[in-house]
Amino acid sequence: MINSVNGKQSGAYELRTNWPPYTYRDYPDIAPETYKAFLEFLETENTSKKLMELQPWVSICDSKCSFCYFPTTATSKAHLEPYLAALKKELDMYSKTKYLQTSLFDEIVLGGGTPSVLSADQMIDLIEYCKARFNTVDDYFIKVTGSSKSFDQHKIVKLAEYGAFQMDMGAQTLDNNLRKAFCLPDPAEHVIEAIKLARKLGMCVCVDILYNLPGQTMESWVDTLKKCIELDVEVDVYALEVVPGTILDRQIKEGKMPPPGDVDYETQMYLTAYKMLTDAGYKAVGHDRFSREPWHFKESCLNGWPFAAQLTTGAGCFMGYFERYSYSNLEDINEYMAAVNAGRLPINRISESTPEEMMRKVMTRLYLRLPVDKVEFREKFGKNPEDAFGPQLERLVEKGLLTIDDKEIKITKLGDIWKGNIAWEFADNPRAKNMLK
C-alpha cells in the first residue's frame, strides 16, 4: 500500500517510531555524584523565567490493560493513605529547595496511573496541598487523570465544582469487542456517559485513543474517531507499542492474539485520523494531540521544552525535568515510600545533559510539532542549527519532512507522520540506527 500526503509518498522510512530519544528509557541509573550535583542545582535560583507544570502521580490502578507498560500498583495491593503521606513528603522536600521556591506554576496535574481511584476529597486535598507549598499564577489550571470506571458521577461533579479545568481519560477505543480483548475495565457506554457529564459541567475532556491494535479494523477506528468528534473531546492519538513483558506481548508470542498491522496499515490509520480530525476543526499540537481548545497551544510545559522544568513526583513517575536534569522515580511503591520516609528523593534514574546534548534536545521540539527558533538556538549554543546538523537537515528537507527559513525550522504535514524518526536523526545514541531505517 502506498500512502501519500499532498501527492508525496509517505514512506520516508521503512519503520515508524513513535517514541523520541532523550526520555527515561535512556536515563542511566542514579550515581552518587549526579545525585549530589542535582541536589546542589536545586539550591540555585530558577532564572529560566518559564512557567512550570506540577505533576503529583498516583501510580495506582484498579485494573491493568493488557498493553500497559506503566509502572503501576493494583489498588488491592496498595495502601492509599501511606502512599499519599509519602507523596506529600516528597512534595515537601522539593518545596523547600531554592529552585522551587523561585519557580512559578501554571498547571497542577494529578497524573500517573489512575488518580481517580482516590475519593474526590482526597484528590482535592492533594491539589490544595500543592497550592499551599508552591507558587502558582492566578489563573492556573487543574487537570485530573483517571479511568471512566472510577470517575463516577459524584467525583466528576465535585471536581467540576472545585474548579478542575480538564479531565483526562485513557479511553483507548470505543469498540466494546476491543475493550474486552485488551482488558479495559468498563464498556464504551460508561466512558461516553462520563465524558458527557464532564462536558455538560463545562470541563474540557481529553481522551487517549490507540490505533493499530491487533484485530482493529479501519471501520472500528473510524467509528471511535467519529464518536470522539461528536463528544467534543480533545484527542491524544497514539500508535500501539507492544512493549516486552506486557500481557499483550506474551499473548502475541503465544499465538493468542494477532500482531499489530504493518507500517503501511499503521500509517494509513494515522492519516485517516489526521484528516478526520483536522476536517472537524482540530489542530495538531504536542506529540500526539489534536485539539480545539486554545489553552493547549499555549501550555508552558509544551512550549518551554527543553529549557523549562516540570516537577513530577510519585512512584514510577518518569517525566520530571529541570532544565539540563531529567529524572524518573523508583517504580516499586514500597521502595518509593521507604526512600521518602528515609528523607531521600526517591529517584532511580537521572540524566545530566551536556551542552551538546541540550543542543540535540532542542531539535526534538520538532517531535512536539514545535518550531526550532534559529535565533534562540544561536544565542544558546553560539552556532546555527545548520552548522550543527547540516547533513541531517539537508536530508530531511530533501525528503519533504522539514522546511527551513531565516527564522525557524518546522516539520511539514508529511513530516508529521514521521516526527518520531525525525527526532532520532539528531540523537547521538546507539539505538538511533535502528530508528532511521
C-alpha positions as a printed NumPy array, in Angstrom:
array([[  0.   ,   0.   ,   0.   ],
       [  1.262,   3.48 ,  -0.838],
       [  0.13 ,   6.369,   1.337],
       [  0.57 ,   9.968,   0.292],
       [  0.285,  13.486,   1.636],
       [ -0.165,  16.252,  -0.915],
       [  0.904,  13.819,  -3.613],
       [  4.154,  12.824,  -1.898],
       [  4.793,   9.239,  -0.899],
       [  4.682,   8.938,   2.88 ],
       [  7.177,   6.078,   3.145],
       [ 10.158,   8.189,   4.242],
       [ 11.384,   5.335,   6.468],
       [ 10.884,   1.584,   6.497],
       [  9.563,   1.63 ,  10.068],
       [  7.737,   4.266,  12.079],
       [  8.957,   5.08 ,  15.555],
       [  6.596,   6.885,  17.882],
       [  8.923,   7.342,  20.861],
       [ 11.637,  10.035,  20.773],
       [ 15.168,   9.98 ,  22.187],
       [ 16.174,  11.589,  25.472],
       [ 13.417,  10.049,  27.566],
       [ 13.531,   7.996,  30.755],
       [ 14.284,   4.901,  28.676],
       [ 17.728,   6.37 ,  28.041],
       [ 18.48 ,   7.702,  31.541],
       [ 21.339,   5.994,  33.398],
       [ 20.832,   4.55 ,  36.856],
       [ 21.393,   7.144,  39.534],
       [ 25.021,   7.706,  40.543],
       [ 26.052,   9.408,  43.814],
       [ 27.916,  12.21 ,  42.031],
       [ 24.961,  13.007,  39.73 ],
       [ 22.507,  12.917,  42.634],
       [ 24.771,  15.285,  44.585],
       [ 25.025,  17.649,  41.609],
       [ 21.24 ,  17.594,  41.222],
       [ 20.71 ,  18.484,  44.883],
       [ 23.176,  21.36 ,  44.505],
       [ 21.319,  22.525,  41.387],
       [ 18.047,  22.566,  43.346],
       [ 19.624,  25.054,  45.741],
       [ 20.15 ,  27.567,  42.93 ],
       [ 17.657,  30.156,  41.747],
       [ 15.38 ,  29.352,  38.824],
       [ 16.399,  32.014,  36.324],
       [ 14.666,  30.48 ,  33.29 ],
       [ 11.596,  32.73 ,  33.774],
       [  9.493,  29.932,  32.297],
       [  6.259,  28.748,  33.878],
       [  6.205,  25.15 ,  35.11 ],
       [  3.831,  22.226,  35.474],
       [  3.439,  20.311,  38.748],
       [  2.562,  16.632,  38.43 ],
       [  1.955,  14.543,  41.568],
       [  1.48 ,  10.954,  40.334],
       [ -0.845,   8.417,  41.885],
       [  0.637,   5.307,  40.286],
       [ -2.183,   3.036,  41.389],
       [ -4.753,   1.406,  39.107],
       [ -7.94 ,  -0.545,  39.695],
       [ -7.069,  -2.839,  36.736],
       [ -4.28 ,  -3.487,  34.24 ],
       [ -4.844,  -3.14 ,  30.483],
       [ -3.033,  -5.845,  28.542],
       [ -0.858,  -3.381,  26.578],
       [  0.054,  -1.178,  29.56 ],
       [  3.741,  -0.803,  30.405],
       [  3.378,   1.941,  33.01 ],
       [  4.819,   1.106,  36.437],
       [  1.637,   0.898,  38.474],
       [  0.372,  -0.932,  41.536],
       [ -3.004,  -2.651,  41.736],
       [ -5.451,  -0.965,  44.104],
       [ -5.775,  -4.12 ,  46.18 ],
       [ -2.01 ,  -4.151,  46.822],
       [ -1.658,  -0.509,  47.713],
       [ -2.351,   1.281,  50.939],
       [ -3.604,   4.638,  49.729],
       [ -3.156,   6.684,  52.882],
       [  0.512,   5.708,  53.477],
       [  1.225,   6.351,  49.802],
       [ -0.401,   9.781,  49.868],
       [  1.562,  10.625,  53.025],
       [  4.814,   9.697,  51.264],
       [  3.813,  11.66 ,  48.164],
       [  3.241,  14.737,  50.317],
       [  6.648,  14.256,  51.967],
       [  8.309,  14.18 ,  48.557],
       [  6.456,  17.35 ,  47.56 ],
       [  7.629,  18.93 ,  50.823],
       [ 11.25 ,  18.089,  50.059],
       [ 11.095,  19.804,  46.686],
       [  9.111,  22.79 ,  48.016],
       [ 11.916,  23.645,  50.458],
       [ 14.553,  23.996,  47.736],
       [ 15.558,  27.4  ,  46.374],
       [ 14.874,  26.368,  42.777],
       [ 11.233,  25.53 ,  43.5  ],
       [ 10.761,  28.477,  45.828],
       [ 11.768,  30.74 ,  42.927],
       [  9.569,  28.903,  40.392],
       [  6.056,  29.69 ,  39.24 ],
       [  3.495,  27.076,  38.176],
       [  0.546,  27.455,  35.837],
       [ -0.695,  23.853,  35.929],
       [ -1.319,  21.241,  38.607],
       [ -1.905,  17.823,  37.079],
       [ -2.859,  14.691,  39.008],
       [ -1.257,  12.037,  36.831],
       [  0.339,   8.635,  36.931],
       [ -1.734,   5.515,  36.939],
       [ -5.327,   6.281,  37.888],
       [ -5.682,   9.144,  40.394],
       [ -9.447,   8.712,  40.143],
       [ -9.131,   5.651,  42.414],
       [ -8.902,   8.297,  45.14 ],
       [-12.016,   9.849,  46.562],
       [-12.961,  13.33 ,  45.367],
       [-11.949,  14.697,  48.765],
       [ -8.54 ,  13.004,  48.558],
       [ -7.901,  14.425,  45.084],
       [ -8.903,  17.921,  46.134],
       [ -6.831,  17.651,  49.318],
       [ -3.753,  16.731,  47.263],
       [ -4.286,  19.692,  44.935],
       [ -4.737,  22.01 ,  47.936],
       [ -1.529,  20.612,  49.429],
       [  0.329,  21.567,  46.25 ],
       [ -1.219,  25.035,  46.153],
       [ -0.128,  25.707,  49.717],
       [  3.526,  24.843,  49.057],
       [  4.25 ,  26.073,  45.546],
       [  3.828,  29.399,  43.789],
       [  1.029,  29.438,  41.221],
       [ -0.161,  32.09 ,  38.803],
       [ -3.615,  33.494,  39.47 ],
       [ -5.182,  31.729,  36.5  ],
       [ -3.525,  28.314,  36.922],
       [ -5.203,  25.193,  35.534],
       [ -6.116,  21.939,  37.269],
       [ -6.159,  18.651,  35.381],
       [ -7.082,  15.246,  36.761],
       [ -6.302,  11.933,  35.083],
       [ -8.353,   8.814,  35.579],
       [-10.47 ,   5.963,  34.356],
       [-14.14 ,   6.127,  33.454],
       [-14.594,   3.128,  35.762],
       [-13.602,   5.161,  38.829],
       [-14.648,   8.612,  37.608],
       [-18.149,   8.227,  38.994],
       [-20.778,  10.951,  38.872],
       [-20.061,  12.21 ,  42.386],
       [-16.344,  12.668,  41.671],
       [-16.89 ,  14.415,  38.352],
       [-19.446,  16.818,  39.829],
       [-17.279,  17.593,  42.844],
       [-14.15 ,  18.183,  40.748],
       [-16.085,  20.446,  38.373],
       [-17.456,  22.446,  41.309],
       [-13.942,  22.714,  42.748],
       [-12.704,  24.25 ,  39.52 ],
       [-10.887,  21.457,  37.703],
       [-10.357,  22.588,  34.119],
       [ -9.682,  19.258,  32.443],
       [-10.409,  15.572,  32.885],
       [ -8.038,  13.176,  31.1  ],
       [ -9.142,   9.616,  30.4  ],
       [ -7.486,   6.654,  28.745],
       [-10.454,   5.635,  26.61 ],
       [ -8.16 ,   3.771,  24.129],
       [-11.074,   2.573,  21.972],
       [-14.857,   2.842,  21.953],
       [-15.222,  -0.592,  20.351],
       [-16.572,  -2.919,  23.052],
       [-15.125,  -6.03 ,  21.451],
       [-11.661,  -4.5  ,  21.539],
       [-12.198,  -3.144,  25.04 ],
       [-12.912,  -6.647,  26.247],
       [ -9.992,  -8.152,  24.33 ],
       [ -7.473,  -5.727,  25.865],
       [ -8.829,  -5.879,  29.439],
       [-10.194,  -2.341,  29.505],
       [-12.204,  -2.033,  32.711],
       [-15.667,  -0.95 ,  31.541],
       [-17.87 ,  -0.738,  28.429],
       [-17.734,   2.148,  25.965],
       [-21.172,   3.314,  27.094],
       [-19.744,   4.081,  30.535],
       [-16.862,   6.072,  29.004],
       [-19.301,   8.096,  26.914],
       [-21.534,   8.728,  29.919],
       [-18.618,  10.107,  31.963],
       [-17.494,  12.325,  29.075],
       [-20.977,  13.733,  28.533],
       [-21.358,  14.6  ,  32.209],
       [-17.969,  16.344,  32.385],
       [-18.682,  18.314,  29.198],
       [-22.143,  19.287,  30.494],
       [-20.458,  20.664,  33.613],
       [-18.103,  22.765,  31.498],
       [-14.945,  20.693,  31.848],
       [-12.537,  20.119,  28.997],
       [-12.091,  16.382,  28.38 ],
       [ -9.075,  14.823,  26.725],
       [ -9.048,  11.128,  25.813],
       [ -6.228,   8.828,  24.758],
       [ -7.121,   6.562,  21.849],
       [ -4.963,   3.83 ,  20.33 ],
       [ -4.643,   2.736,  16.735],
       [ -3.13 ,  -0.346,  15.099],
       [ -4.399,  -2.582,  17.881],
       [ -4.323,  -6.281,  16.951],
       [ -7.625,  -7.059,  15.254],
       [ -8.628,  -3.391,  14.94 ],
       [-10.315,  -2.731,  11.602],
       [-10.339,   0.587,   9.815],
       [-14.116,   0.679,  10.333],
       [-13.68 ,   0.327,  14.096],
       [-11.021,   3.051,  14.119],
       [-13.193,   5.452,  12.119],
       [-16.156,   4.789,  14.408],
       [-14.113,   5.652,  17.512],
       [-12.854,   8.845,  15.855],
       [-16.404,   9.863,  14.86 ],
       [-17.656,   9.376,  18.393],
       [-14.785,  11.432,  19.834],
       [-15.581,  14.283,  17.457],
       [-19.286,  14.097,  18.303],
       [-18.474,  14.125,  22.029],
       [-16.389,  17.293,  21.524],
       [-13.303,  15.964,  23.307],
       [ -9.625,  16.676,  22.792],
       [ -7.878,  13.612,  21.429],
       [ -4.424,  12.13 ,  22.024],
       [ -3.827,   9.686,  19.165],
       [ -1.223,   7.008,  19.918],
       [  0.064,   4.13 ,  17.818],
       [  0.154,   0.918,  19.818],
       [  3.589,  -0.074,  21.054],
       [  3.933,  -3.691,  22.112],
       [  6.399,  -3.452,  24.984],
       [  8.273,  -6.618,  26.031],
       [  6.971,  -8.047,  29.286],
       [  3.403,  -6.789,  28.935],
       [  0.413,  -9.131,  28.916],
       [ -0.183,  -8.323,  25.259],
       [  3.409,  -9.135,  24.349],
       [  3.007, -12.566,  25.922],
       [ -0.343, -13.148,  24.219],
       [  1.13 , -12.367,  20.794],
       [  4.142, -14.64 ,  21.381],
       [  1.832, -17.46 ,  22.489],
       [ -0.379, -17.026,  19.42 ],
       [ -3.393, -15.972,  21.481],
       [ -3.513, -12.55 ,  19.846],
       [ -2.528, -11.494,  16.306],
       [  0.297,  -8.966,  15.882],
       [ -0.448,  -5.336,  15.03 ],
       [ -0.661,  -4.261,  11.386],
       [  2.414,  -3.382,   9.343],
       [  3.84 ,   0.115,   8.875],
       [  1.619,   0.817,   5.845],
       [ -1.542,  -0.042,   7.778],
       [ -0.415,   1.949,  10.81 ],
       [  0.399,   4.95 ,   8.641],
       [ -2.929,   4.738,   6.853],
       [ -4.739,   4.721,  10.206],
       [ -2.816,   7.806,  11.292],
       [ -3.567,   9.624,   8.038],
       [ -7.241,   8.747,   8.448],
       [ -7.261,  10.252,  11.939],
       [ -5.35 ,  13.33 ,  10.784],
       [ -7.836,  14.043,   8.   ],
       [-10.975,  13.373,  10.054],
       [ -9.837,  15.475,  12.994],
       [ -8.451,  18.418,  11.015],
       [-11.56 ,  18.436,   8.816],
       [-13.559,  18.74 ,  12.054],
       [-11.6  ,  21.827,  13.135],
       [ -8.932,  20.184,  15.289],
       [ -5.303,  21.242,  15.08 ],
       [ -2.268,  19.064,  15.717],
       [ -0.413,  20.107,  18.892],
       [  2.229,  18.446,  21.049],
       [  3.469,  14.978,  20.258],
       [  0.134,  13.276,  19.591],
       [ -2.722,  15.615,  20.461],
       [ -5.451,  17.053,  18.273],
       [ -7.228,  19.93 ,  19.964],
       [ -9.842,  22.615,  19.56 ],
       [ -9.034,  24.107,  22.983],
       [ -6.931,  27.319,  22.695],
       [ -5.126,  26.677,  26.002],
       [ -3.438,  23.554,  24.64 ],
       [ -1.495,  25.643,  22.143],
       [ -0.117,  27.938,  24.857],
       [  0.839,  25.423,  27.544],
       [  4.158,  26.284,  29.137],
       [  5.065,  22.645,  29.766],
       [  4.98 ,  22.135,  25.995],
       [  6.376,  25.371,  24.622],
       [  9.202,  25.673,  27.156],
       [ 10.932,  22.406,  26.191],
       [ 13.798,  21.758,  26.847],
       [ 14.782,  24.893,  28.793],
       [ 11.875,  24.964,  31.255],
       [ 11.059,  22.45 ,  34.001],
       [  8.365,  20.041,  35.115],
       [  8.169,  18.794,  38.682],
       [  6.908,  15.219,  38.619],
       [  6.573,  13.26 ,  41.846],
       [  5.288,   9.883,  42.969],
       [  6.171,   6.232,  42.475],
       [  7.13 ,   5.4  ,  38.895],
       [  6.976,   8.967,  37.578],
       [  9.258,   9.426,  34.584],
       [  8.514,  12.841,  33.091],
       [ 10.353,  15.09 ,  35.535],
       [ 12.97 ,  17.526,  34.3  ],
       [ 14.689,  20.704,  35.439],
       [ 16.471,  22.3  ,  32.513],
       [ 19.525,  20.045,  31.92 ],
       [ 18.456,  17.416,  34.504],
       [ 15.885,  14.71 ,  33.732],
       [ 14.814,  12.027,  36.171],
       [ 12.489,   9.147,  36.956],
       [ 11.453,   7.771,  40.335],
       [ 11.562,   4.343,  41.93 ],
       [  8.797,   2.224,  40.418],
       [  8.034,  -0.157,  43.28 ],
       [  5.598,   1.6  ,  45.578],
       [  7.101,   0.131,  48.761],
       [ 10.66 ,   1.057,  47.741],
       [  9.382,   4.529,  46.889],
       [  7.737,   5.003,  50.295],
       [ 10.826,   3.66 ,  52.096],
       [ 13.122,   6.115,  50.308],
       [ 10.873,   9.106,  51.008],
       [ 10.354,   8.138,  54.633],
       [ 14.146,   7.925,  54.985],
       [ 14.384,  11.536,  53.817],
       [ 15.755,  10.858,  50.309],
       [ 14.399,  11.979,  46.971],
       [ 13.123,   8.673,  45.523],
       [ 14.959,   8.99 ,  42.198],
       [ 16.145,   5.807,  40.488],
       [ 17.449,   7.27 ,  37.214],
       [ 18.808,  10.691,  36.416],
       [ 20.484,  12.266,  33.426],
       [ 22.504,  15.468,  33.292],
       [ 22.677,  16.737,  29.728],
       [ 25.862,  18.257,  28.354],
       [ 25.606,  21.427,  26.247],
       [ 25.833,  19.253,  23.131],
       [ 23.015,  17.024,  24.373],
       [ 20.901,  20.087,  25.125],
       [ 21.526,  21.212,  21.56 ],
       [ 20.257,  17.844,  20.325],
       [ 17.28 ,  18.037,  22.684],
       [ 16.271,  21.352,  21.165],
       [ 15.836,  19.567,  17.845],
       [ 13.301,  17.213,  19.478],
       [ 10.952,  20.191,  19.579],
       [ 10.122,  19.042,  16.061],
       [  8.704,  15.842,  17.582],
       [  6.43 ,  18.077,  19.657],
       [  5.302,  19.876,  16.47 ],
       [  7.101,  22.979,  17.699],
       [  9.442,  25.112,  15.602],
       [ 13.138,  25.393,  16.343],
       [ 13.85 ,  29.109,  16.722],
       [ 17.142,  29.762,  14.95 ],
       [ 17.856,  32.995,  16.845],
       [ 17.355,  31.319,  20.232],
       [ 19.468,  28.347,  19.095],
       [ 22.324,  30.676,  18.135],
       [ 22.046,  32.582,  21.426],
       [ 22.158,  29.362,  23.451],
       [ 24.865,  27.499,  21.563],
       [ 26.827,  30.048,  19.548],
       [ 26.064,  28.453,  16.194],
       [ 23.212,  27.955,  13.758],
       [ 21.275,  24.669,  13.561],
       [ 22.61 ,  24.254,  10.005],
       [ 26.182,  24.414,  11.337],
       [ 25.465,  21.773,  13.972],
       [ 23.254,  19.431,  11.956],
       [ 23.805,  20.291,   8.309],
       [ 23.639,  16.774,   6.796],
       [ 20.542,  15.787,   8.785],
       [ 18.668,  18.969,   7.925],
       [ 19.587,  18.745,   4.252],
       [ 18.379,  15.139,   4.115],
       [ 15.091,  15.893,   5.897],
       [ 14.337,  18.903,   3.696],
       [ 15.047,  16.803,   0.617],
       [ 12.568,  14.191,   1.849],
       [  9.941,  16.891,   2.285],
       [  9.802,  16.424,   6.074],
       [ 11.072,  19.865,   7.137],
       [ 11.006,  23.457,   5.961],
       [ 13.705,  25.984,   6.875],
       [ 13.637,  29.752,   6.538],
       [ 15.617,  32.59 ,   8.086],
       [ 13.778,  32.363,  11.402],
       [ 12.867,  28.761,  12.166],
       [ 12.766,  25.081,  11.303],
       [  9.385,  23.339,  11.171],
       [  8.025,  19.936,  10.297],
       [  5.771,  19.657,   7.261],
       [  2.464,  17.827,   7.041],
       [  4.377,  14.854,   5.644],
       [  6.941,  15.212,   8.425],
       [  4.155,  14.971,  10.999],
       [  3.791,  11.27 ,  10.172],
       [  7.484,  10.661,  10.849],
       [  8.131,  13.098,  13.713],
       [  9.474,  10.32 ,  15.94 ],
       [ 12.002,   9.278,  13.303],
       [ 12.91 ,  12.914,  12.689],
       [ 13.795,  13.361,  16.37 ],
       [ 16.134,  10.376,  16.203],
       [ 18.012,  11.956,  13.28 ],
       [ 19.583,  14.336,  15.809],
       [ 20.321,  11.81 ,  18.568],
       [ 23.804,  10.634,  19.486],
       [ 22.599,   7.257,  20.675],
       [ 23.438,   3.698,  19.519],
       [ 19.703,   2.992,  19.188],
       [ 19.353,   5.756,  16.589],
       [ 20.485,   3.44 ,  13.768],
       [ 17.503,   1.182,  14.388],
       [ 15.128,   4.129,  14.271],
       [ 16.362,   5.51 ,  10.958],
       [ 15.996,   2.591,   8.579]])
